[in-house]
Amino acid sequence: MTLEPAPIDAWEPWTPPELAARLASTGIHWCVVGGWSVDLHVGRVTREHEDLEFAVLRDDDLAVRTALRDLEPFSPGGEVLTHLPDGAPRPPDSHQTWMLDPRTRLWRVDVMIEPGDVDTWVYRRDESLTAPRPFMERRTPDGIPYLGPHGSLFFKAKYDRQKDQADFDNAAPTLTTDERAWLVDALDRFHPGHPWLAALAR
């Protein structure tokens, strides 16, 4: 049965600890990405988060939908949200799943589908960019996995939004020498002339 999606702004996201509790025993490799990953890294909530994004490997797409079976999955594409009932295949070029709580008609999490494997992180937008996964991911003291600040800022560099600049201002001072070098190289390659390059060179 096809379910109608909720309005695209009907978000009341879980927190990272709430998500971690639901995925703790699944064996799925996952990590928080986006703005929440920056706040997990700096150890405090620095701004309001309108959603909660986390990444899973492409091979775990169906497994995470099963693990969150009390939610209904939808694949966003442009202005269209396509329901994915009972393990239905996602549309071509789909790499994202919004999970709807059908009881409250609220979106809870945004699942990003990644290439790569448990050992190697692969940049979804250009799979020629890779890195060892242990270099790209971190864990909070209570065990919540998240994308490291260099990876999160690289994804955010595509945009010109106030929240992304705020995340850069909070995360950039925490970068290690290796993380800073990786981010500079990635920005040089994919976003030459980006204003963050000058800030990172100081």
N, C-alpha and C positions, 0 to 999 in steps of 0.2 A: 504494500500500500504506500503510495506517495504522500508524503507529509509536506504541508506548506511551511516555508521558512518563516521565522520571526523577522521583524524589521531589522535592517542592518545595524541600527544603533541600539538595539535592545541587548546591551551587554551588562551583565553583572558577573564578572569573572571570579573564578576561584583564586585563592592565593597560592603561591608556590607550595607551602606546607600542605594545603588541602589536596593539591594535585599529587604530591609525593606520597601521601598516605594511600591514595587510590592505586598508584603504580608500584608500590613498594615490593609486592610479592610476585610481580608479573614476569620478571626476567627481561623485560624490554629495555633496550638501550635508549635513553632519552636524556635531554637536557633542556633547561629553560633558556630561551633566547629572547631577543628584543630588549625593551626597556627594563623589564624585571631582572634580566641577567646582570645589568649594570648595578642595580640596587642590591642584588644578592652579593655581588662582588665587593661593593663598598661597605656593606654591612648595615645599611639603613635605608628606609624608604625616603627617596629624595623628591618624588613627585607622584601625582596621581597616575594610575595606569588604567587605561580604558579597556584593556584586554589582557590575556595571559597567553603568550606564545611559547610553545615548546616544540623541539625537533625530535623526530624519530627516523630511523633508517628506513629506506624504501621497502626493504623486506619485512618490516614490522608494521606496515600500513594496516593490514587487516587485524593484526594482533592488538594494536592499540584501540581500534574500534571495538573489538571484542571486550577488552579490558574495561572500557568505558561504556558498556552496553546499555547503561541507564540513560545515556545521551543519544541523540540522533545526529548522524554525521551529514554535513552538507559541504559540497565543493564549491567555493566561490570562483566566479569567472566573469569579469566585467561587472555588469549589474545583475547577473543571474546567479542564484544559489541552487545547485543541483543536489537533490536528496540522494544519498547513497545507502539504500536500505539493505539489510541482510547481506553485507559483504559485497555489494554491487561494485563493479569496476568503476574507477574514476574516469572523468572525461579526458581526452587527449590533452597533454601538456598541463594537467592539473597537478599541483604540488602542495596543496593546502586543504585542510579540513576544519571547518567551523563545527563545533559540537554544541548542539541545542538541548537544553533541558526541556523536554516536552510538557512537563507539568507546569512550569512557571513561564514557558515561552521566552526564556532568556538564554543567551549564548554564554557558555562557561569557559571554553578554552579554544585556542586556535593551534592546530597541529600542522607543523611544517614537515613535509616529506623530503628527506635528504638522500643524495647519493652517498657513496662511500661505504665503509664497513666499520667494525668496532675498533680497528687499528688505524684507519686512515680517514681524516676529514677531507671532504671534497666540496669545493665551492659550487653550489647548485647553478649559478648563473654562467659559469664557465668552468667546466670540469677539468681543465688543464691546471687549475690552481689547487694544490693539495698540501696537506701538512699532517704530521703525526697527530692522531687524535688526542693523546695525552698532553700535547702542547697547546691544543685548542680548548680543552674543557677543564673545568675546575669543580670543586665541591665546597659547599658551605660547611662550617663546623658541625652542623647537624645532618650533613650528608646529602643535601639537595644538589643535583648536578646542574651546571649552567655553562653556557658558552663564555669563554674568557673575554675580558674587555677588549682585547685587540680584534677578535673576531666580531664581536657585537658592533664595535665602532666602524669596522669595515663595511658591514651591511648597511649601517645607518648613513654612511657617506654618500650614498646614492641620492639622498633626500636633502631638502633645505627647510627643515622644520625646527621650530623653537625647542621642542622636546629633545631632538637629536643633538642640538648644540648643548643643551643642558647636560645630557648624558656624557658628551665628550668632555665638558668642563669638569664633571665629577670623576670620570674614569681615567682620563689621560694622565693625570699626575701619579696614578697607581701603577702604570705600565712598567714592567721590568725592561732592562736593556734589550733583551731578545724580542719581547713583545712589541716594543716600540719600533725596532728595526723591521720586524715582519710587517707591521701596519704601514710603515713608510714605503716599503717595497710594493705592497699590495696597492696602496693609493697611487703611487707613481705609475703602476702598470694599468690600472683600471680607471683611475680618476685623476689624470695628470693635471697639475695646477690647482688641486683642491686646497681651499684655505687652511684646512687642518695641517697640511704639510709644513707650513711656516710655523705653526704653533708647536708642532712636534720637534722642530729643529732647534728650538730655543734651549 
